[in-house]
Amino acid sequence: MRRASFPNARRRDSAYLRAVKSAWLNLRRSRYFIGPYNETPNITIIGAPPYSVLSASCAPDQLGGAIRFALEASMEEAASWDDALKLAEERTLELARLAGVQDRRTFERGARLVNFDCVDHGEILVTPSFRKRGYWDPVPEEQWQHLRFPSDAELGVAAVEAVAASTA
């Protein structure tokens, strides 16, 4: 899946160091956990905290606002392969602890995942995922949503619909 770069990325910047706007949402035990993804030269990793934690019964505009905040926090990290893996592990463990569990595997058990990507100026791609043995795959493309200049409430409603299409 292609991820768009910030409009202010300079031409002299290498392609893989251009920051992108992407975020994740996990629904686990009636709580939304929301945060940014960060791009490194080699892999995409969970962005740095703080992460938003909201009740599953929150208002759509509150949910959409938290997703938009995570998209805006998404950035580039110039980390080596080993450093990126270490950062990813540390951040995943911090997220698990925030959820009150000991590790990533426990956090992901029973959770639903939705990804958000800025694919063009003002357009957000909402991609629900389904869980396979030990990893996530996007649902069929027919279930993806393309939102053009969504309000926070529209983004929140799309997130709730995407979570319903996602499987644990």
C-alpha positions in Angstrom: 0.0 0.0 0.0 1.4 3.4 -1.0 1.6 6.0 1.7 1.7 9.7 0.7 4.5 12.1 1.8 4.0 15.4 3.5 3.6 18.2 1.0 6.5 20.1 2.6 9.0 17.3 1.9 11.9 18.8 -0.1 13.0 17.3 -3.4 16.5 16.7 -2.2 15.1 14.4 0.6 15.4 10.8 -0.2 12.2 9.0 -1.0 12.3 6.7 2.0 13.0 9.6 4.5 9.9 11.6 3.5 7.5 11.6 6.5 4.1 10.1 5.9 0.8 10.5 7.6 -0.5 7.2 8.9 -2.1 6.0 12.1 -3.5 2.9 13.7 -6.5 2.2 15.9 -7.0 -1.0 18.0 -10.3 -1.8 19.7 -9.6 -3.9 22.8 -12.0 -4.6 25.6 -14.3 -1.7 24.8 -11.5 0.8 24.6 -9.9 2.4 21.5 -6.1 2.7 21.5 -5.0 5.2 18.9 -1.5 6.3 17.8 0.7 7.2 14.8 2.8 5.0 12.6 6.3 6.3 11.8 8.3 5.5 8.7 12.0 4.5 8.9 14.2 3.8 5.9 13.4 0.0 6.2 10.1 -0.5 8.0 7.0 1.2 9.4 6.8 1.2 13.2 4.5 2.4 15.9 5.1 6.0 16.6 6.2 7.5 19.9 3.7 8.0 22.7 1.5 9.5 24.0 -1.3 7.3 22.6 -5.0 8.2 22.9 -7.2 5.8 24.9 -11.0 6.3 24.5 -14.1 4.4 25.6 -15.8 2.5 22.8 -18.9 4.6 23.6 -17.2 8.0 22.9 -18.7 10.5 20.5 -17.7 10.1 16.8 -16.1 13.6 16.8 -14.0 12.8 19.8 -12.8 9.5 18.1 -12.2 11.3 14.8 -10.2 14.1 16.6 -8.0 11.5 18.2 -7.3 9.8 14.9 -6.6 13.1 13.2 -4.2 14.0 16.1 -2.4 10.6 15.5 -2.2 11.3 11.8 -0.6 14.7 12.4 1.9 13.1 14.9 3.1 10.6 12.2 6.6 11.3 11.1 9.9 10.0 9.8 12.6 8.4 11.9 16.1 8.0 10.6 16.8 4.7 12.4 18.9 1.8 11.3 17.2 -1.6 10.9 18.3 -2.7 14.4 17.3 0.6 16.0 13.9 0.5 14.3 13.3 -3.0 15.6 14.3 -2.0 19.1 12.0 1.1 19.0 9.1 -1.0 17.7 9.5 -3.5 20.5 9.8 -0.9 23.2 6.8 1.0 21.9 4.7 -2.1 21.5 5.5 -3.1 25.1 4.6 0.4 26.3 1.2 0.1 24.5 0.6 -3.3 26.0 1.3 -2.0 29.5 -1.0 0.9 28.8 -3.7 -1.7 28.1 -2.9 -3.5 31.4 -1.3 -6.6 29.8 2.3 -7.9 29.7 3.2 -8.2 26.1 2.2 -7.6 22.4 0.8 -11.1 21.9 -1.6 -10.7 24.8 -2.6 -7.1 23.6 -3.3 -8.3 20.1 -5.4 -11.3 21.2 -9.0 -10.3 20.8 -8.2 -6.8 19.4 -9.4 -5.3 16.2 -7.1 -3.2 14.0 -7.9 -0.4 11.6 -5.2 1.6 9.6 -5.6 5.2 8.4 -3.4 6.6 5.6 -3.3 10.0 4.0 -3.2 9.0 0.3 -3.7 12.4 -1.2 -4.2 15.9 0.0 -7.4 15.7 2.1 -8.0 12.1 1.4 -7.8 9.4 4.1 -7.9 5.7 3.4 -9.5 3.7 6.1 -8.4 0.0 6.0 -9.9 -2.6 8.4 -7.7 -5.7 9.1 -8.3 -9.3 10.0 -6.1 -11.4 12.3 -4.3 -14.4 11.0 -1.9 -16.6 13.0 0.5 -14.0 14.4 -0.1 -11.1 11.9 -2.7 -8.8 10.4 -3.9 -8.6 6.8 -6.1 -5.9 5.3 -9.7 -7.0 4.6 -10.7 -7.1 0.9 -10.4 -3.8 -0.9 -14.1 -3.5 -1.4 -14.4 -2.9 2.4 -11.9 0.0 2.4 -13.2 3.5 2.8 -11.9 6.6 1.0 -12.8 9.8 2.8 -12.3 13.2 1.2 -11.8 16.1 3.6 -13.7 14.3 6.4 -14.9 16.2 9.5 -13.8 14.7 12.9 -17.3 13.2 13.2 -17.2 11.7 9.7 -13.8 10.2 10.5 -15.1 8.8 13.8 -18.1 7.2 12.1 -15.9 5.6 9.4 -13.6 4.3 12.2 -16.5 2.6 14.0 -17.7 1.1 10.7 -14.2 -0.1 9.9 -13.8 -1.7 13.4 -17.1 -3.6 12.7 -15.6 -4.9 9.5 -12.4 -5.9 11.2 -11.9 -9.3 12.9 -10.0 -10.2 16.0 
